[in-house]
Amino acid sequence: MALTKIEYGTGDTLTAEQVNEIQDAIIENENGLSNLTGFGLGELSTLTTDLNANNINGWYYYGASATNRPQHIQYGCLLVVNRSGTETEVVQTAFSTVNGTKAQRIYRNSTDGWSEWEYENPPLVANVEYRTTERWQGKPVYTKLLTITWAKDTVHTISNFEGKTIHKYFGKVGTWTIPFMYQGKLDSDYSAIVTIHKNNNDLKIGMYGGASINGTLELQIWYIKE
């Protein structure tokens, strides 16, 4: 119902009819908000067993046995938004209910079908590849966490590495962040540096540093395949 405008000033009082009118309007407004549908408000998520079947706006949830889910999000909630109100041009965003990992994919048309799932914050299990939502000059960026036993002044080789170009990297050995320069010097016993380059299909990781550096090198790399 629409409220009638009430001019209320100092010393004025409201009639019982005006008070009831205000209360009715507040209740109606609260009920309307609690019963909104199609926007993820006021309704429970719907169970889905095949994520390819969900292309209408709404919230869904799924379990480990669901097909076409993100590989690394076994139990999650799914938000579906389409651009044109039809079943084309759809964006799906999946949220892990276990660790908060988030992934998304798109559907453009029946020819292109669904894109691959891309991760915004991958869980980074060692030696597992993730396609990320990041782009480098329009190209998708992949990431992987490598674990290598630190061996001073040696080169570790990963054969048949799929990445074409290394985009960036970050690593550490124990409490030492790579690169680590003790007192600004690379030749210190407490300094460490890593070099990375491609040699044909092999990835070469050079480890250089002082005698005091030891442990496992944990190296996250981002790379482009195209």
BANU-18169 format. One record per residue (C-alpha): residue number from 0; z, y, x. Coordinates in pm, whole numbers, plus 50000, padded with zeros to 5 digits. Layout:
BANU-18169
<r k="NUM" up="Z" north="Y" east="X"/>
...
//
This chain:
BANU-18169
<r k="0" up="50000" north="50000" east="50000"/>
<r k="1" up="49943" north="50358" east="50109"/>
<r k="2" up="50243" north="50587" east="50147"/>
<r k="3" up="50251" north="50915" east="49962"/>
<r k="4" up="50321" north="51198" east="50204"/>
<r k="5" up="50675" north="51322" east="50160"/>
<r k="6" up="50772" north="51674" east="50267"/>
<r k="7" up="51127" north="51635" east="50394"/>
<r k="8" up="51335" north="51921" east="50526"/>
<r k="9" up="51693" north="52009" east="50606"/>
<r k="10" up="51916" north="51958" east="50306"/>
<r k="11" up="51659" north="51749" east="50116"/>
<r k="12" up="51732" north="51399" east="49994"/>
<r k="13" up="51507" north="51103" east="49918"/>
<r k="14" up="51493" north="50953" east="49574"/>
<r k="15" up="51546" north="50581" east="49523"/>
<r k="16" up="51176" north="50550" east="49438"/>
<r k="17" up="51075" north="50712" east="49769"/>
<r k="18" up="51311" north="50487" east="49968"/>
<r k="19" up="51169" north="50177" east="49798"/>
<r k="20" up="50815" north="50295" east="49867"/>
<r k="21" up="50892" north="50331" east="50239"/>
<r k="22" up="51061" north="49990" east="50256"/>
<r k="23" up="50769" north="49819" east="50079"/>
<r k="24" up="50521" north="49976" east="50322"/>
<r k="25" up="50722" north="49863" east="50626"/>
<r k="26" up="50747" north="49504" east="50497"/>
<r k="27" up="50376" north="49494" east="50416"/>
<r k="28" up="50290" north="49620" east="50763"/>
<r k="29" up="50513" north="49359" east="50933"/>
<r k="30" up="50364" north="49079" east="50725"/>
<r k="31" up="50014" north="49193" east="50811"/>
<r k="32" up="50085" north="49188" east="51184"/>
<r k="33" up="50245" north="48843" east="51170"/>
<r k="34" up="49948" north="48694" east="50986"/>
<r k="35" up="49664" north="48825" east="51202"/>
<r k="36" up="49418" north="48545" east="51282"/>
<r k="37" up="49134" north="48514" east="51528"/>
<r k="38" up="49305" north="48728" east="51793"/>
<r k="39" up="49573" north="48492" east="51921"/>
<r k="40" up="49844" north="48672" east="51721"/>
<r k="41" up="50061" north="48511" east="51455"/>
<r k="42" up="49918" north="48161" east="51492"/>
<r k="43" up="49975" north="47849" east="51700"/>
<r k="44" up="49718" north="47725" east="51953"/>
<r k="45" up="49482" north="47450" east="51835"/>
<r k="46" up="49460" north="47119" east="52020"/>
<r k="47" up="49126" north="47049" east="52185"/>
<r k="48" up="49008" north="46731" east="52353"/>
<r k="49" up="48671" north="46861" east="52478"/>
<r k="50" up="48658" north="47216" east="52613"/>
<r k="51" up="48278" north="47228" east="52574"/>
<r k="52" up="48331" north="47228" east="52198"/>
<r k="53" up="48533" north="47551" east="52198"/>
<r k="54" up="48308" north="47856" east="52170"/>
<r k="55" up="48470" north="48045" east="51882"/>
<r k="56" up="48729" north="48318" east="51949"/>
<r k="57" up="49081" north="48181" east="51962"/>
<r k="58" up="49363" north="48008" east="52151"/>
<r k="59" up="49363" north="47636" east="52224"/>
<r k="60" up="49565" north="47391" east="52431"/>
<r k="61" up="49475" north="47065" east="52603"/>
<r k="62" up="49613" north="46779" east="52809"/>
<r k="63" up="49510" north="46576" east="53113"/>
<r k="64" up="49277" north="46352" east="52912"/>
<r k="65" up="49066" north="46642" east="52779"/>
<r k="66" up="48704" north="46642" east="52896"/>
<r k="67" up="48535" north="46937" east="53071"/>
<r k="68" up="48870" north="47095" east="53162"/>
<r k="69" up="48930" north="47258" east="53502"/>
<r k="70" up="48988" north="46977" east="53750"/>
<r k="71" up="49300" north="47138" east="53891"/>
<r k="72" up="49459" north="47243" east="53561"/>
<r k="73" up="49560" north="46925" east="53383"/>
<r k="74" up="49781" north="47079" east="53115"/>
<r k="75" up="49688" north="47423" east="52994"/>
<r k="76" up="49622" north="47690" east="52735"/>
<r k="77" up="49267" north="47807" east="52672"/>
<r k="78" up="49152" north="48152" east="52561"/>
<r k="79" up="48798" north="48170" east="52421"/>
<r k="80" up="48614" north="48500" east="52369"/>
<r k="81" up="48250" north="48539" east="52270"/>
<r k="82" up="48052" north="48858" east="52307"/>
<r k="83" up="47826" north="48861" east="52005"/>
<r k="84" up="48032" north="48681" east="51742"/>
<r k="85" up="47806" north="48379" east="51768"/>
<r k="86" up="47837" north="48065" east="51978"/>
<r k="87" up="47648" north="48210" east="52275"/>
<r k="88" up="47770" north="48429" east="52563"/>
<r k="89" up="48117" north="48279" east="52574"/>
<r k="90" up="48399" north="48327" east="52828"/>
<r k="91" up="48669" north="48062" east="52861"/>
<r k="92" up="48991" north="48129" east="53053"/>
<r k="93" up="49232" north="47843" east="53121"/>
<r k="94" up="49598" north="47892" east="53216"/>
<r k="95" up="49812" north="47616" east="53365"/>
<r k="96" up="50136" north="47562" east="53177"/>
<r k="97" up="50278" north="47394" east="53490"/>
<r k="98" up="50226" north="47644" east="53774"/>
<r k="99" up="50037" north="47941" east="53630"/>
<r k="100" up="49702" north="47863" east="53793"/>
<r k="101" up="49418" north="48049" east="53620"/>
<r k="102" up="49049" north="47958" east="53600"/>
<r k="103" up="48748" north="48077" east="53404"/>
<r k="104" up="48386" north="47991" east="53324"/>
<r k="105" up="48104" north="48128" east="53111"/>
<r k="106" up="47835" north="48002" east="52875"/>
<r k="107" up="47520" north="48214" east="52861"/>
<r k="108" up="47271" north="48004" east="52666"/>
<r k="109" up="47164" north="47647" east="52597"/>
<r k="110" up="46933" north="47649" east="52901"/>
<r k="111" up="47195" north="47752" east="53158"/>
<r k="112" up="47483" north="47575" east="52984"/>
<r k="113" up="47837" north="47614" east="53114"/>
<r k="114" up="47902" north="47754" east="53461"/>
<r k="115" up="48141" north="47588" east="53703"/>
<r k="116" up="48511" north="47654" east="53669"/>
<r k="117" up="48619" north="47932" east="53907"/>
<r k="118" up="48978" north="47988" east="54018"/>
<r k="119" up="49153" north="48323" east="54037"/>
<r k="120" up="49465" north="48184" east="54208"/>
<r k="121" up="49395" north="47826" east="54321"/>
<r k="122" up="49699" north="47605" east="54397"/>
<r k="123" up="49564" north="47548" east="54752"/>
<r k="124" up="49627" north="47179" east="54799"/>
<r k="125" up="49534" north="47102" east="55160"/>
<r k="126" up="49171" north="47008" east="55228"/>
<r k="127" up="49061" north="47063" east="54865"/>
<r k="128" up="48772" north="47300" east="54793"/>
<r k="129" up="48797" north="47562" east="54518"/>
<r k="130" up="48526" north="47788" east="54385"/>
<r k="131" up="48687" north="48129" east="54330"/>
<r k="132" up="48614" north="48422" east="54101"/>
<r k="133" up="48550" north="48632" east="54412"/>
<r k="134" up="48194" north="48738" east="54500"/>
<r k="135" up="48030" north="48847" east="54823"/>
<r k="136" up="47711" north="49042" east="54756"/>
<r k="137" up="47682" north="48860" east="54424"/>
<r k="138" up="47733" north="48514" east="54573"/>
<r k="139" up="48026" north="48289" east="54479"/>
<r k="140" up="48301" north="48252" east="54738"/>
<r k="141" up="48473" north="47918" east="54799"/>
<r k="142" up="48809" north="47860" east="54966"/>
<r k="143" up="48990" north="47570" east="55131"/>
<r k="144" up="49321" north="47522" east="55312"/>
<r k="145" up="49279" north="47330" east="55639"/>
<r k="146" up="49570" north="47164" east="55820"/>
<r k="147" up="49516" north="47093" east="56191"/>
<r k="148" up="49759" north="46988" east="56461"/>
<r k="149" up="49781" north="47280" east="56702"/>
<r k="150" up="49644" north="47196" east="57045"/>
<r k="151" up="49630" north="47480" east="57294"/>
<r k="152" up="49288" north="47568" east="57438"/>
<r k="153" up="49098" north="47308" east="57237"/>
<r k="154" up="48825" north="47316" east="56972"/>
<r k="155" up="48866" north="47121" east="56648"/>
<r k="156" up="48541" north="47010" east="56481"/>
<r k="157" up="48484" north="46954" east="56109"/>
<r k="158" up="48156" north="46769" east="56066"/>
<r k="159" up="47910" north="46831" east="55781"/>
<r k="160" up="48084" north="47143" east="55661"/>
<r k="161" up="47915" north="47271" east="55344"/>
<r k="162" up="47983" north="47639" east="55395"/>
<r k="163" up="47699" north="47849" east="55534"/>
<r k="164" up="47886" north="48167" east="55625"/>
<r k="165" up="48258" north="48216" east="55689"/>
<r k="166" up="48363" north="48516" east="55481"/>
<r k="167" up="48723" north="48554" east="55607"/>
<r k="168" up="49025" north="48350" east="55708"/>
<r k="169" up="49403" north="48362" east="55724"/>
<r k="170" up="49636" north="48123" east="55905"/>
<r k="171" up="49970" north="48050" east="56062"/>
<r k="172" up="50136" north="47806" east="56298"/>
<r k="173" up="50499" north="47761" east="56202"/>
<r k="174" up="50633" north="48118" east="56174"/>
<r k="175" up="50346" north="48267" east="56378"/>
<r k="176" up="50078" north="48443" east="56176"/>
<r k="177" up="49726" north="48412" east="56320"/>
<r k="178" up="49630" north="48613" east="56518"/>
<r k="179" up="49970" north="48675" east="56676"/>
<r k="180" up="49996" north="48902" east="56979"/>
<r k="181" up="50343" north="48913" east="57133"/>
<r k="182" up="50410" north="49269" east="57248"/>
<r k="183" up="50039" north="49340" east="57202"/>
<r k="184" up="49929" north="49080" east="57460"/>
<r k="185" up="49707" north="48779" east="57399"/>
<r k="186" up="49806" north="48613" east="57726"/>
<r k="187" up="50174" north="48586" east="57632"/>
<r k="188" up="50345" north="48247" east="57586"/>
<r k="189" up="50412" north="48354" east="57228"/>
<r k="190" up="50061" north="48470" east="57134"/>
<r k="191" up="49804" north="48271" east="56938"/>
<r k="192" up="49448" north="48326" east="56822"/>
<r k="193" up="49188" north="48122" east="56635"/>
<r k="194" up="48809" north="48144" east="56658"/>
<r k="195" up="48576" north="48006" east="56391"/>
<r k="196" up="48201" north="47956" east="56405"/>
<r k="197" up="47929" north="47729" east="56267"/>
<r k="198" up="47727" north="47505" east="56497"/>
<r k="199" up="47447" north="47351" east="56293"/>
<r k="200" up="47641" north="47165" east="56020"/>
<r k="201" up="47969" north="47155" east="56209"/>
<r k="202" up="48258" north="47399" east="56178"/>
<r k="203" up="48420" north="47474" east="56514"/>
<r k="204" up="48779" north="47599" east="56517"/>
<r k="205" up="48907" north="47712" east="56856"/>
<r k="206" up="49284" north="47733" east="56919"/>
<r k="207" up="49409" north="47952" east="57200"/>
<r k="208" up="49756" north="48070" east="57283"/>
<r k="209" up="50070" north="48039" east="57491"/>
<r k="210" up="50271" north="47732" east="57576"/>
<r k="211" up="50540" north="47817" east="57323"/>
<r k="212" up="50304" north="47783" east="57023"/>
<r k="213" up="50319" north="47440" east="56858"/>
<r k="214" up="50314" north="47271" east="56520"/>
<r k="215" up="50054" north="47252" east="56244"/>
<r k="216" up="49785" north="47515" east="56204"/>
<r k="217" up="49751" north="47602" east="55834"/>
<r k="218" up="49422" north="47786" east="55799"/>
<r k="219" up="49281" north="47916" east="55472"/>
<r k="220" up="48911" north="47994" east="55492"/>
<r k="221" up="48681" north="48165" east="55244"/>
<r k="222" up="48310" north="48089" east="55274"/>
<r k="223" up="47970" north="48121" east="55109"/>
<r k="224" up="47735" north="47827" east="55056"/>
<r k="225" up="47411" north="48013" east="54978"/>
//
